[in-house]
């Protein structure tokens, strides 16, 4: 399965993070957890959608 590279900028410290995901328009819960853990956040806003790692 081909993965797409996405870029997320941390809202507070402005650091830029790059991640490989299957579908940038619909992140899986595993992808959300991995990204949140790596960025040390509890929520993501990607392509107009809010994701939470609860």
Secondary structure, 3 states (H helix, E strand, C coil): CCCEEEEEECCCCCCEEEEEECCCCCCCHHHHHHHHHHHCCCEEEECCEEEECC
